[in-house]
Amino acid sequence: MNNKYFLRIVCITMGLAIFDIVMFSRGLVNLTLFGGGIKNTIISIVILLLNLIILFFEYKFFTTSTEAKYGYDIEKLKVPNDYKIALESCKKKNSPYIEEINRAIVDVTSIEKKQKVLNEILEQSNKSEYVTLIDLGNQSTTYLLNNIRRVLNRIQIADTGEWSGDVQEHKKYINTILDKDDKILNEYGKFLTEVSRMDDPNEVISVTEVLGDMVGTLKKLRGEDDELEEDFKNKGDI
């Protein structure tokens, strides 16, 4: 269990215990289940039921929630730094996926830096067509982060043992996804080089030329993604 959430359940349990002591102590509120009248008994029963309900839902959260186990909710991951924190939290002792996790962190860091460089280059220009370049950069980043989400999902499920397939099969799937990220990062590097040349008076480069390879790579990889998912479904791994 994640330390942050373990501390939370300890605090909730202690809080309930202190509250109950206050409510049922003779020198304080002095509630009692028996001998204090109907109203007193009803309030006491309600308090005890609330105790049970709160503890039940806390127990359910801590035994079934990814957030409790890993320290993040995959549906709340938005920006690259969120994904890096999520990946770091998956680095459990003796995990067979440490190498893949480190590789994924490097990929997220790299796309984050490339996106920053693209924005800095384009901020120096006011050409309306550059909006298209920014959009393509955003699409590339989104594609890579979605792949990281798939990696996180696979690690979580592999940890629980809910999917068929051994460790090597899981690692193969993860590395296939990360190979695709490497292709995007490689194309992004070329993309940045072309974008930086657009304002060079000695170069005659159009937006269409700059977009070409990057768009083609994205389309190709998305098509390969469909084939990859189908392949692993056929093996019973998804």
C-alpha positions in Angstrom: 0.0 0.0 0.0 1.2 3.5 -0.8 2.6 5.2 2.4 0.5 8.3 1.8 -2.7 6.3 1.8 -1.6 4.1 4.6 -1.2 7.2 6.8 -4.7 8.3 5.7 -6.4 5.2 6.8 -4.5 5.3 10.2 -5.7 8.9 10.6 -9.3 8.1 9.8 -9.3 5.1 12.2 -7.8 7.2 15.0 -10.3 10.0 14.2 -13.2 7.7 14.5 -11.9 6.2 17.7 -11.5 9.6 19.3 -14.9 10.7 18.1 -16.5 7.5 19.7 -14.7 8.1 22.9 -16.0 11.6 23.1 -19.6 10.5 22.2 -19.7 7.5 24.6 -17.7 8.7 27.6 -19.6 9.3 30.8 -17.9 12.6 31.5 -18.5 14.0 28.0 -21.6 13.4 25.7 -22.5 10.2 27.5 -24.3 8.4 24.8 -25.2 4.8 25.5 -26.9 1.9 23.7 -28.8 0.8 26.7 -30.5 2.6 29.6 -30.4 6.1 28.2 -33.8 6.3 26.5 -35.0 5.6 23.0 -33.5 8.8 21.5 -30.1 8.2 23.1 -30.1 4.6 21.8 -31.1 5.6 18.2 -28.3 8.2 18.1 -25.8 5.6 19.4 -26.8 3.0 16.8 -26.6 5.6 14.0 -23.1 6.6 15.1 -21.9 3.0 15.2 -23.4 2.3 11.8 -21.7 5.3 10.4 -18.4 4.0 11.8 -18.9 0.7 10.0 -19.9 2.4 6.7 -16.9 4.7 6.7 -14.5 1.8 7.6 -16.1 -0.4 4.9 -15.6 2.1 2.1 -12.1 2.9 3.3 -11.2 -0.8 3.3 -12.7 -1.2 -0.2 -10.8 1.8 -1.5 -7.5 0.6 -0.1 -7.9 -3.0 -1.4 -9.2 -2.2 -4.9 -8.0 1.3 -5.8 -5.0 1.8 -8.1 -4.5 5.2 -6.4 -4.1 3.6 -3.0 -1.7 1.0 -4.2 0.5 3.1 -6.5 -0.2 6.6 -5.4 -2.0 7.9 -8.5 -5.2 7.6 -10.4 -4.6 6.8 -14.1 -7.7 8.8 -15.1 -6.2 11.9 -13.5 -2.9 11.9 -15.4 -2.8 15.0 -17.7 0.6 16.5 -18.2 4.0 14.8 -18.7 5.1 15.3 -15.1 2.0 13.4 -13.9 3.1 10.4 -16.0 6.7 10.6 -14.6 5.4 10.6 -11.0 3.1 7.7 -11.8 6.0 5.7 -13.4 8.3 6.4 -10.4 5.6 5.1 -8.1 5.6 1.8 -9.9 9.3 1.2 -9.1 8.6 -1.4 -6.4 11.5 -3.5 -5.0 12.3 -6.5 -7.1 9.9 -5.4 -9.9 10.8 -7.1 -13.2 9.8 -4.0 -15.1 12.3 -1.5 -13.6 14.2 -1.3 -16.9 11.1 -0.6 -18.9 9.9 1.9 -16.4 13.1 3.9 -16.5 13.0 3.8 -20.3 9.4 5.1 -20.2 10.5 8.0 -17.9 13.3 8.9 -20.3 10.8 9.0 -23.2 8.3 11.3 -21.3 11.2 13.6 -20.3 12.3 13.7 -23.9 8.9 14.6 -25.4 8.4 17.2 -22.7 11.7 18.9 -23.6 11.0 18.7 -27.4 7.5 20.2 -26.9 9.1 23.1 -24.9 11.7 23.7 -27.6 9.0 23.7 -30.3 6.9 26.3 -28.4 10.0 28.5 -27.9 10.8 28.4 -31.6 7.3 29.2 -32.7 6.8 31.9 -30.1 9.4 34.0 -32.0 7.1 34.0 -35.1 3.6 35.3 -35.7 2.7 33.4 -38.8 -0.8 31.9 -38.6 0.2 28.7 -40.3 2.4 27.9 -37.3 -0.8 26.9 -35.3 -0.8 23.8 -37.5 2.8 22.9 -36.3 1.8 23.4 -32.7 -1.2 21.2 -33.1 1.0 18.4 -34.6 3.4 18.7 -31.8 0.6 18.4 -29.3 -0.8 15.4 -31.2 2.6 13.7 -31.0 2.9 14.4 -27.3 -0.6 13.0 -26.7 0.2 9.9 -28.7 3.3 9.2 -26.6 1.5 9.8 -23.3 -1.3 7.5 -24.3 1.3 4.9 -24.9 2.7 5.5 -21.5 -0.8 5.0 -20.1 -0.9 1.6 -21.8 2.4 0.8 -20.2 1.1 1.7 -16.8 -2.0 -0.3 -17.3 0.0 -3.4 -18.3 2.3 -3.1 -15.3 -0.7 -2.8 -12.9 -2.5 -5.8 -14.3 0.7 -7.8 -14.5 1.3 -7.1 -10.8 -2.1 -8.4 -9.9 -1.7 -11.5 -12.0 -5.2 -11.0 -13.5 -4.0 -11.4 -17.1 -2.6 -14.6 -18.7 1.0 -14.5 -19.9 4.3 -14.6 -18.1 6.7 -11.7 -17.2 8.5 -12.0 -20.6 5.2 -11.7 -22.5 4.4 -8.5 -20.5 7.8 -7.1 -21.1 7.6 -7.9 -24.8 4.3 -5.9 -25.0 5.7 -3.0 -23.1 8.9 -2.8 -25.1 6.8 -2.9 -28.3 4.9 0.2 -27.1 8.1 1.9 -26.1 9.7 1.2 -29.5 6.8 3.2 -31.1 7.6 6.0 -28.7 11.2 6.0 -29.8 10.1 6.4 -33.4 7.9 9.4 -32.5 10.8 11.0 -30.6 13.1 10.4 -33.5 10.7 12.0 -36.0 10.0 14.8 -33.5 13.8 15.6 -33.5 13.8 15.8 -37.3 10.6 17.9 -37.1 12.2 20.4 -34.8 15.2 20.7 -37.2 12.9 21.5 -40.1 10.8 24.0 -38.1 14.0 25.8 -37.0 15.0 26.2 -40.7 11.7 27.8 -41.7 12.7 31.4 -40.8 16.1 31.0 -42.4 16.1 33.5 -45.4 18.4 31.1 -47.3 15.9 28.2 -47.0 12.6 27.8 -48.9 10.6 25.4 -46.7 6.8 25.3 -46.6 4.7 24.2 -43.6 3.4 21.3 -45.8 6.9 20.0 -46.3 7.6 20.2 -42.5 4.4 18.4 -41.7 4.8 15.5 -44.2 7.1 13.0 -42.4 5.7 13.6 -39.0 2.1 13.2 -40.0 3.0 10.1 -42.0 4.7 8.5 -39.0 1.8 9.2 -36.7 -0.7 7.6 -39.1 1.6 4.6 -39.6 2.1 4.1 -35.8 -1.6 4.4 -35.1 -2.3 1.7 -37.7 0.3 -0.5 -36.1 -1.3 0.1 -32.7 -4.5 -1.5 -33.9 -2.6 -4.5 -35.2 -0.7 -4.8 -32.0 -3.8 -4.8 -29.8 -5.4 -7.4 -32.1 -2.3 -9.6 -31.9 -2.2 -9.6 -28.1 -6.0 -10.1 -28.0 -5.5 -13.2 -30.1 -2.9 -14.5 -27.6 -5.3 -13.9 -24.7 -3.2 -11.2 -23.1 -5.7 -8.3 -23.3 
